[in-house]
């Protein structure tokens, strides 16, 4: 059963300018493992974090670092959730998250489908 769907789109150049203007934002939004990724990958991961929040009904108490994308070469990306995000998903009965990422023509996007039993 589908519990929620979230989508987000990020202008990569604008996102990069925001990170340059506010360096502490990189640390607030991303885990240590994510922080050194190329800008387009960071933008896609930010879109994924926004999309998972939307799929879960956008609870305001979620920590950005409690949602991260695990991307292994040759495999599709997966959303890994812990802490506040995992708690929000559990309250809704979410048992699985489906994730799709894309970046092209200066835009990064993500779609998350939250599924329950």
N, C-alpha and C positions, 0 to 999 in steps of 0.2 A: 504494500500500500504506500502511495506517495504521501508524505507528510508535509513537504515543502519544496519549493524550487526557488533558487536565487541566481541572479545574473548580475554581473558588473562589468563595466567597460572603463578603461583607464587610458588617457592620453599620455603616452610614454614621455614625451618631451616635457610636458607640464608637470608630470610626476617627478621627473628628474630635477626640474627647477625647484620644486617644493623641498625635495630632499637636500639640495644644496643650500637653500635658504634657511632650513631648519634641520641641522645635522642630528639633533637628538631624536628626531622622528624615526630615523633609520633604526636606532636602538629600541625605540618603543614598539615599532611595528614588526620587527623581524628578529628571529632567533639568531644567535651567533653564527650558526651554520648557513643561514640565508643571507646575511648582511653583505658578503663580498661577491654575490652573484652579479652578472651583468644587469644593467638597468632594465632591459626588456623583460628579463626573468623576474626581477623584483616587482615590476609593474604587474605582471601576470599573477604573481603570488599575492600581491595586495588585492587584486581583483578577486582572487579565489577566497581570501579571508572575508572580503565584503560579501561575496556570494553566499558563503556558508552562513554568515550572520543573517542574511536575508532569508535563506532557506529555513532557519530556525526561528524566524519571527522577529529578528533584530533585537534580542534582549540587550539592554544597555550595560550589563555588568561583565561582558566578556573581555578577557585579556587577549590582545592581538597575538601574543606569542603562544597562546594555547591552540592555535590552528596553524598548521604548517603543511607544505606540499612536499611529499616524498617523490622524487623523480629519478627513476633508474633508467639508464640507457636501454633502449629497446623495449621498454615497458610503459604502459600508460601511467600517468601521475595519479597518486592517491592523496586524499586529504587525511592527515593524521591529527586527531583532536585529543586534548588533555584538559585537565583542570576545569576552568569555567565554561569552556565550549563543550567539553564532554558532559558536564552536568546539565547544561541547557538541552543538549541532544537527548540525554537520558530522560529528562522530565517529559519530553515530547514523545518518547518511545522510538526514537531513531535508532536503527540497528545497522544502517549502512549509508555511506555517502558516496555518490557518484560524482566525478569531477571531470570537466573538460576545460582545457586551457588553449588559448591561441594568442599569437601576436603577429601583426602584419600591418604594413602601411602606417606605422606610428601609433597603433592602437593595440592594447593588450585586453583580453577579455577572459572571463571565466563563467562557467555555469556549474551549479551544484544542485543535485537532486538528493533530498533527504528521504530515505525509505525506512519503513517500519514493518514489522510482521503483521 
